[in-house]
Amino acid sequence: MKKFSILIAGGGSTFTPGIVLMLLDNLDKFPIRKLKLYDIDKERQDIIAGACEVILREKAPEIEFLATTDPEEAFTDVDFVMAHIRVGKYAMRELDEKIPLKYCVVGQETCGPGGIAYGMRSIGGVLELIDYMEKYSPNAWMLNYSNPAAIVAEATRRLRPHSKVLNICDMPVGIEERMARILGLKSRKEMTVRYYGLNHFGWWTDIRDKEGNDLMPKLKEHVAKYGYVVNDSGDNQHVDASWQDTFLKARDVYALDPDTLPNTYLKYYLFPDEVVANSNPNYTRANEVMDGREKFVFTECKKIIEKQSTEGSALHIDEHASYIVDLARAIAYNTHERMLLIVENKGAISNFDPTAMVEIPCIVGSNGPEPLSIGEIPQFQKGLMEQQVSVEKLVVEAWITKSYQKLWQAITLSKTVPSAKVAKQILDDLIEANKGYWPELH
């Protein structure tokens, strides 16, 4: 079997050690000859890389390892770029969440004005990675799971239409793992799903086991009572109280359309007043992450570096990140894996904008994704999606043309924002906060 060279872009991310452990756990399926980390923050990446170096020495000493801030060194001789960057890091995420809350508007990482602000920061960063990849390793593929995936995907469609970039999100994977546990299945891979929507904005319409038995009735029964809350310890990532609230709230989102099962993020659009009422404007999800996962991962990495051993380390494999290996294997070995990807609609949803970036099942092989046909979608979902995709398109248009007007329109159009006046107040605060990160708007 051919061995691959992998670059993780965003090497200083708290998710990097879990992904490295996951890649090492899957070497039998996806052999690696070289693993590189790339980040623009050397100090931060050095701590993660120092620990990863020890992990590799113990588990797979034959793999060549390198961490660098030099694009040429990073992107030369790679087969796959796995991109999870956060432009502005958690300090900017905190502002994304707290500025809208000041105006009693949802403050969330990828939804509403916060997601728009994050998108305006992310577009340039992701395009830069694509350009480096095409310059130094023109045959490589980028597997991009940088947020906010919807805005980033629309930007790649508009600005790098011929690039080998696959946009994927882990949230449906995480929810499907919960579904599998609700059903008593060993893995979500025992299910075949039909799903459609935009990123963080979609619905499951059909879920079956490999024998073709309909699993929706049992799932609906559970979701109607408990949402996606599962009483076991199968999820290491979504354990904080705020996530438990989100999984429980799926029950109310489900009640709006009991023919489908919803993505949890729909709560921000359908119940924004409740979300704001239950938010602490002085302590948001960004603070939870900084005080939780951020401290935990960096403390554990420092311990590993100090001891030069992983003995007693509490770092764990990011099991659900194995979808990244599935995607890379599909490209590398033409496996025709069925996966949810964010792709240009092109008629897959027949009564929806053909240029919209939609999240739907695709068969993935060496040529990339082949989207499956969804057909017509109901008026309720179509209406919501038309509004949200317009927000995403206006954000990208604003970034390209540096237009204050377009960005004001985008924020005004978001279902989370009550009026154009509030949209303008939030926008002006966000512009101030994002100096140096956004293009200068006029």
C-alpha positions in Angstrom: 0.0 0.0 0.0 1.2 3.5 -0.8 2.1 5.6 2.2 0.9 9.2 2.4 2.2 12.5 3.4 -0.2 14.5 5.6 -0.2 18.1 6.6 -2.4 19.4 9.4 -3.0 23.1 8.8 -3.8 24.7 12.2 -1.2 22.6 14.0 -1.6 24.6 17.2 -5.3 23.6 17.5 -6.5 21.8 20.6 -8.0 19.2 18.2 -4.6 18.4 16.7 -3.4 15.8 19.3 -6.7 13.9 19.1 -6.5 13.8 15.3 -2.9 12.7 15.3 -3.8 9.8 17.7 -6.8 9.0 15.4 -4.5 8.9 12.4 -2.0 6.6 14.2 -4.9 4.3 15.2 -5.9 3.9 11.5 -2.5 3.3 10.0 -3.6 -0.2 8.9 -6.3 1.4 6.7 -4.4 4.6 5.8 -0.6 4.3 6.0 1.4 7.5 6.6 5.1 8.1 5.7 5.2 11.8 6.8 3.2 13.9 9.1 3.6 17.7 9.2 2.0 20.5 11.3 1.7 24.0 10.0 0.6 27.1 11.9 1.3 30.8 11.9 1.5 30.9 15.7 4.9 29.2 16.4 4.7 29.4 20.2 1.3 27.7 20.3 2.1 25.1 17.8 5.5 24.2 19.5 3.6 22.9 22.6 1.2 20.7 20.5 4.0 19.6 18.2 6.3 18.8 21.2 3.7 16.4 22.5 2.9 14.9 19.1 6.7 14.3 18.5 6.7 12.1 21.7 3.5 10.4 20.7 4.9 9.5 17.2 8.2 8.3 18.7 6.3 5.9 20.9 3.7 4.7 18.5 5.1 5.1 15.0 8.8 6.0 15.0 9.0 5.3 11.2 6.8 8.3 10.4 8.8 11.4 9.5 7.5 14.3 11.7 7.9 18.1 11.2 6.3 21.2 12.6 6.8 24.5 10.8 5.6 28.0 10.2 7.2 28.1 6.8 4.6 27.5 4.0 7.1 26.1 1.5 8.4 23.6 4.0 4.9 22.7 5.1 3.2 22.3 1.8 5.9 20.7 -0.3 5.5 16.9 -0.8 2.0 16.5 0.7 -0.8 14.3 -0.5 -3.5 15.6 1.8 -3.9 18.9 3.7 -6.3 18.5 6.7 -7.3 22.1 7.5 -8.8 23.2 10.8 -7.8 26.8 11.3 -9.3 29.4 13.6 -8.3 32.9 12.4 -8.1 35.1 15.5 -8.2 32.1 17.9 -10.5 32.0 20.9 -10.0 35.6 21.8 -11.9 36.6 18.7 -14.5 33.9 19.1 -15.2 35.4 22.5 -16.0 38.8 20.8 -18.1 37.0 18.1 -20.3 35.7 20.9 -20.4 38.7 23.3 -20.9 41.6 20.8 -24.3 40.3 19.5 -25.4 39.3 23.1 -24.9 43.0 24.1 -27.9 43.7 21.7 -29.9 40.6 22.9 -29.0 38.7 19.7 -27.7 35.1 19.6 -24.0 35.1 20.2 -22.7 31.9 18.6 -19.5 30.7 16.9 -21.0 29.8 13.5 -24.6 31.1 13.6 -25.9 34.7 13.3 -23.6 37.8 13.4 -20.9 35.8 15.3 -20.7 33.3 12.5 -20.6 36.1 9.9 -17.8 37.8 11.7 -15.8 34.5 11.9 -16.5 33.9 8.2 -15.1 37.3 7.3 -11.9 36.3 9.1 -11.7 32.8 7.8 -12.1 33.3 4.0 -8.7 34.8 3.5 -7.0 32.2 5.7 -8.5 29.3 3.9 -7.8 30.8 0.5 -4.2 31.3 1.5 -3.9 27.6 2.4 -5.4 26.5 -0.9 -2.9 28.7 -2.8 0.1 27.3 -0.9 -1.1 23.8 -1.6 -1.5 24.4 -5.3 1.8 26.1 -5.5 3.9 23.5 -3.7 1.8 20.3 -4.1 -0.5 20.7 -7.0 -1.8 17.2 -6.9 -2.8 17.3 -3.2 -6.3 17.4 -1.9 -7.5 19.7 0.9 -10.0 18.2 3.4 -11.3 21.4 4.9 -13.3 21.3 8.2 -12.5 24.9 9.2 -15.5 26.8 10.4 -17.8 28.5 9.6 -18.0 25.8 6.9 -20.9 27.2 5.0 -19.3 30.6 4.3 -15.9 29.1 3.7 -17.4 26.6 1.2 -19.2 29.4 -0.7 -16.0 31.4 -0.8 -14.1 28.4 -2.3 -16.9 28.0 -4.9 -16.7 31.6 -5.9 -13.0 32.2 -5.7 -11.2 28.8 -6.2 -13.8 26.9 -8.3 -11.3 24.4 -9.7 -9.4 23.7 -6.5 -9.2 20.2 -5.1 -11.0 21.2 -1.8 -13.6 19.0 0.0 -15.6 20.9 2.6 -16.9 18.6 5.4 -18.4 19.1 8.9 -18.2 16.8 11.9 -21.6 17.9 13.4 -23.8 15.4 11.5 -21.2 12.7 12.3 -21.5 13.5 16.0 -25.3 13.5 15.9 -25.3 10.2 13.9 -23.1 8.7 16.6 -25.7 9.6 19.1 -28.4 8.1 17.0 -26.5 4.9 16.8 -26.2 4.8 20.6 -30.0 5.5 20.9 -30.6 2.5 18.6 -28.1 0.3 20.3 -25.9 0.0 17.2 -22.1 -0.4 17.5 -21.4 2.4 15.0 -23.1 5.1 12.8 -21.6 3.1 9.9 -24.4 0.6 10.4 -26.8 3.3 9.2 -27.5 4.6 5.7 -28.8 8.2 5.9 -30.6 10.6 3.6 -30.1 14.3 4.7 -30.2 17.7 3.1 -29.7 21.3 4.0 -26.9 23.9 4.4 -24.1 23.4 6.8 -25.3 23.6 10.5 -28.7 23.9 8.9 -30.2 20.5 7.8 -32.5 17.6 8.3 -32.4 13.8 8.2 -35.3 12.4 6.1 -34.5 8.7 6.1 -32.3 6.4 8.2 -32.0 2.7 7.6 -29.9 -0.2 8.7 -27.9 -2.2 6.2 -30.9 -4.6 5.8 -33.1 -1.7 4.8 -35.2 -1.6 8.0 -36.5 1.9 8.8 -34.9 3.3 12.0 -36.7 6.6 11.9 -39.7 5.6 14.1 -37.5 4.5 17.0 -35.3 7.6 16.7 -38.3 9.9 16.5 -39.8 8.4 19.6 -36.6 9.1 21.5 -36.0 12.6 20.1 -39.6 13.6 20.9 -38.9 12.9 24.6 -35.2 13.5 25.1 -33.8 15.2 22.0 -30.4 13.7 21.3 -29.5 13.3 25.0 -28.1 9.8 25.5 -27.4 8.5 29.0 -23.9 7.0 28.5 -20.4 8.3 28.2 -19.8 7.7 24.5 -19.0 11.3 23.6 -15.8 12.9 24.8 -16.2 16.1 22.9 -19.7 17.4 23.6 -19.8 17.0 27.4 -20.2 20.6 28.7 -23.6 21.7 30.1 -24.2 24.0 27.1 -24.0 21.0 24.8 -26.4 19.0 26.9 -28.9 21.8 26.6 -28.4 21.9 22.9 -29.0 18.1 22.5 -32.1 18.4 24.7 -33.5 21.4 22.8 -33.6 19.2 19.6 -36.8 17.9 21.0 -38.5 21.3 20.5 -36.9 21.8 17.0 -38.2 18.3 16.0 -41.7 19.2 17.1 -41.8 21.9 14.3 -41.4 19.2 11.6 -41.9 15.6 12.9 -41.4 14.2 9.4 -37.6 14.8 9.8 -34.9 14.8 12.4 -33.1 18.1 12.8 -29.5 19.3 13.1 -29.0 20.7 16.6 -27.9 24.1 15.3 -31.4 24.9 14.0 -32.2 25.9 17.6 -30.3 29.2 17.1 -32.6 30.2 14.2 -35.9 28.8 15.4 -35.6 29.7 19.2 -33.3 32.7 19.2 -35.1 34.5 22.0 -34.8 31.5 24.3 -31.1 31.0 23.4 -30.4 34.7 24.4 -32.5 34.4 27.6 -30.4 31.4 28.6 -27.0 32.9 27.6 -24.6 34.6 30.1 -23.3 37.7 28.2 -20.2 37.7 30.4 -19.4 34.0 30.1 -20.0 32.3 26.7 -19.1 29.1 25.0 -15.7 30.6 24.1 -15.0 31.0 27.9 -16.1 27.4 28.5 -13.7 26.2 25.9 -10.8 28.3 27.0 -11.3 27.2 30.6 -12.0 23.6 29.6 -10.6 21.9 26.6 -7.9 24.6 25.9 -6.4 24.4 29.4 -6.7 20.6 29.5 -5.0 20.0 26.1 -2.1 22.4 26.6 -1.5 21.2 30.2 -1.4 17.5 29.0 0.9 18.4 26.1 3.3 20.2 28.5 3.3 17.2 30.8 4.2 14.9 27.8 7.0 17.2 26.8 8.4 17.4 30.3 8.3 13.7 30.9 9.2 12.8 27.3 6.6 10.1 27.7 2.8 9.7 27.2 2.6 7.5 30.2 -0.4 8.5 32.3 -1.5 11.1 29.7 -5.2 11.9 29.6 -5.2 12.9 25.9 -7.6 10.7 24.0 -8.2 9.6 20.4 -10.7 11.8 18.7 -12.7 8.8 17.5 -15.3 10.7 15.6 -12.6 12.4 13.6 -12.2 9.1 11.8 -14.5 10.5 9.2 -11.4 12.4 8.0 -9.7 9.1 7.3 -12.8 7.8 5.6 -12.7 10.8 3.3 -8.9 10.6 2.6 -9.3 6.8 1.9 -12.2 7.5 -0.5 -9.9 9.8 -2.5 -6.8 7.6 -2.2 -8.3 4.2 -2.8 -11.5 5.1 -4.8 -13.6 3.4 -2.1 -16.9 5.1 -3.1 -17.7 5.8 0.5 -21.1 7.5 1.1 -20.6 10.7 3.1 -22.2 14.0 3.8 -20.2 16.8 2.1 -20.8 20.5 1.4 -21.1 20.7 -2.4 -22.5 22.9 -5.1 -26.2 22.0 -5.5 -26.3 21.8 -9.3 -29.9 20.5 -9.2 -29.4 17.8 -6.5 -32.2 19.7 -4.6 -34.4 20.4 -7.6 -36.3 23.3 -6.3 -33.4 25.2 -4.8 -30.6 27.6 -6.0 -28.3 25.5 -8.2 -25.3 27.6 -7.0 -26.0 27.1 -3.3 -23.4 25.1 -1.3 -25.6 22.3 0.2 -24.8 19.6 2.6 -26.0 16.3 1.1 -24.9 12.6 0.8 -22.2 12.1 -1.9 -20.4 9.0 -3.2 -16.7 9.8 -2.9 -14.0 8.3 -5.1 -10.7 9.4 -6.7 -12.4 12.1 -8.7 -14.0 13.6 -5.7 -17.7 13.7 -4.7 -20.6 12.6 -6.8 -23.7 14.2 -5.1 -26.9 12.1 -4.8 -30.2 13.4 -6.0 -32.5 14.8 -3.2 -35.4 15.9 -5.4 -37.9 18.6 -4.2 -37.8 19.8 -0.6 -40.8 21.1 1.4 -41.7 24.7 1.6 -40.8 25.1 5.3 -37.2 23.9 4.8 -36.9 25.7 1.4 -38.0 29.0 2.9 -35.5 28.8 5.8 -32.7 27.7 3.5 -33.3 30.5 0.9 -33.0 33.0 3.7 -29.8 31.4 5.2 -28.0 30.8 1.9 -28.7 34.4 0.9 -26.9 35.5 4.2 -23.9 33.3 3.3 -23.7 34.5 -0.3 -24.0 38.2 0.8 -21.1 37.7 3.3 -18.8 36.3 0.6 -19.9 39.1 -1.8 -19.1 41.6 1.0 -15.7 40.1 1.5 -14.9 40.1 -2.2 -16.2 43.7 -2.9 -15.2 45.0 0.6 -18.8 46.3 0.8 -20.2 47.6 4.1 -23.7 47.6 2.5 -23.6 43.9 1.6 -22.5 42.9 5.1 -25.2 45.1 6.7 -27.7 43.3 4.4 -26.3 39.9 5.4 -26.6 40.6 9.1 -30.1 42.1 8.6 -31.2 39.0 6.7 -30.1 36.6 9.4 -33.1 35.0 11.1 -31.3 35.6 14.5 -31.4 39.4 14.1 -34.6 41.4 14.8 -34.1 44.6 12.7 -31.8 46.5 10.3 -31.1 49.0 13.1 -29.8 46.3 15.4 -27.9 44.7 12.5 -26.1 48.0 11.9 -25.2 48.5 15.6 -23.7 45.0 15.7 -21.9 45.4 12.4 -20.2 48.7 13.6 -19.0 47.0 16.8 -17.8 43.9 14.9 -15.8 46.2 12.4 -14.1 47.8 15.3 -13.3 44.4 16.9 -12.0 42.9 13.7 -9.5 45.5 12.6 -6.6 43.8 11.0 -8.7 40.6 10.3 -11.4 41.8 7.9 -10.9 43.6 4.6 -11.5 47.3 5.1 -15.1 47.9 4.2 -16.4 51.0 2.4 
